[in-house]
Structure formats: C-alpha cells, structure tokens
Amino acid sequence: MRALVQRVSEAAVRVDGEVIGEIGAGLMILVCAMQGDTEANADTLAAKISKLRIFKDEAGKMNRSLLDTGGRALVISQFTLSADTSRGNRPGFSTAAPPAEGERLYEYFADQLRGHAITVAQGRFGADMSVSLVNDGPVTIWMDF
C-alpha cells in the first residue's frame, strides 16, 4: 500500500459541500491500494503510521507518535497516488488495485488504525471530495509497504 502522511493541526473532507470527516491535531493520510496488495500490507502500514514519531516532544524534537499525543487520523482514499508519469504528460493509474479491492483494503486499513487505539475519521471511497488541511511543520512523508 502507498500512503502520503501529513502532520496537521486540522483537516476536513467534504462531499457535495457537507463535512463527512474532520480532525484537529493529528495525521491526514492519503492512501492507495496497489495491485497485489494484501491485508498484510495494510497491517504493516497501519502499525508503522501509528508509531511514527513525527510529533514534537517537550524539547521540540520529532520524538512522539500519534499514540503518544492522542491525535486523530483522517484517512482518505486517493488512487492517484499510483500515478505513473514516466510516459507522456497524462498519468496512468494501471498499478492501482481494481476499485472493489481498493475499497476493501482502504476500509481494512482504517479499521487496522482503529485497532491501534487511534480515532479515525474517513473520506468516502470513490467520491469527488474536497479536502482542506493545515499542514503542521510542514511535515509530509511518503510511505510504501
């Protein structure tokens, strides 16, 4: 699975102008299931993100995890993370998992984060979403598992 993780002071996702998920301080996680991904990939990604030490400690160093801070996660499906731009100017997305499998693994990943005692808000798979966030730092990390 592929994820783009951003440390945020706040984030929200809207569908048709209605807020369907929002968080205060925590992580906004854009996630894409790739062809061949399994639950094991989602398990590894959720465990790694839950323990990722990218929040400041008392000394101002990135030394605390989402678990340490009690922060929340906003998980949004983003198949465009699979973009292949190696040929031409129009990205290809053939390396993304098929939609049904992508949705299943997206939901599974969000549930795995919840299993790590993290409060999770979500976007809506396949919907045209508007995402707003305040990136804290900024801290943005690309992850593949």
N, C-alpha and C positions, 0 to 999 in steps of 0.2 A: 504494500500500500504506500501511497505517496501522500505527504501532508505538508502544508505550509502553516507554520505555527507563529502567531504574533502575540506578544505580550501586550495587553490592552488595559486601559483604565476604564473603558466601557466599550460595548459593541452591541449592535442590534441587527436583526434581519427582518425585512418586511416583504409581504406578498400582497399585491393589489392594495398597497398603502397601509395595510394592517400589520402591526408588530406581532410576529409569531414566535420570536425568541430574542431575549436580551440578557445581558450580564453587566455587572460592574467590573471591578478588577479581576483579571484572570487571563485566560487564553482564548483567542479566536483561532479555531483550527479548520482550515480548508482541507478537505480530504477527498482522495480519488482512489477507488479500487482499480487496479491494473489487471490486465489479462493474466490468469494463472494465480492470482492472489487467493489465499485461503483464510480461514479463521485464525490460523497460526500467525499470519502476517498482521492481522488486526490485533491479536493478543499482544504481540511484541510492541507494536506501535503504541497501543494504549498504556502498557506498562512503562515504556520509555517516557512518554509525554507526562504521565502522572508524576514521575520522579525527576523530570528535567529541571535542573537547578538554574533558573534564569530570573528569579526574583531577588531583589536586594535584601541583604541581611542588615543588621544594625551598623555594620562598618561600611555599608554602601556597595558591597561586592555581590555579584550574582552568585548566591550560595543557597537559595531557598527554592523549594519546589511548590507546585500548585497544592500539594498535600500539606506542606508546611504553612502556607499562607491562608488556607481555607478559601482560596479563589475558586472561581467557576470557569466552566468551559462553554463556548458557543461553537458547536460543530455544524459545519455547512458542507454539503456535497458540492464538489467542483470538478467535473470531469475534464475541464480544460487544463488541469494540471498535467494531463497526459499529452499535451500538445507536442507534436514533432514538427519542428520548423527547419529541418535540415534540407528540405527541397522546396524551392519556390517561396512565395510570400503568403500562401494560405496554409495555416497549420493543419496537420492531420491528427486525428484522435483515435486511430485504429488500435492503439495499445491500451486503451481504457477497457475495463471489463464491460461485457454487454449490460444494458440497463438493468435487467432483473437481478443479475448477480451483483452489480454495483450497488443497487439499493439495499440488497440483503446484507452485504458487507458493511455498508455505511451504517445501517441500523445496528448491526452487531458491534461495530467499533464503538458507537455511542454507548451501548449497553456495557461494554467492557470498561469504559471510563467510569461509568456509574459504579461498577463493581469495585473500583479502586477508591470508593468513597468521595467521588467528585460530583458536584451538582452540575448537570449538563442541560443546556438549552440547545435547540436544534433549528435548522432551516427545514425546508420541505424538498425532498428529493425530486429533481426534475422540474421544479417550479422556476419561473422567472423571478428572481429575488433581487431586492435592493439591500445592500449591506453597508452599514456605517460603523466606523470604529475610530477610536483614538488610540493609536499605537504608542505604547509607553516605552520610551527609550530613545529612538525606536529599537525594538528587538524583534527580528524576523528570522526564523530558522526553517530551512528546507530539510525534510526527512524522507527517506525511502526505506521501507522494510518489506 
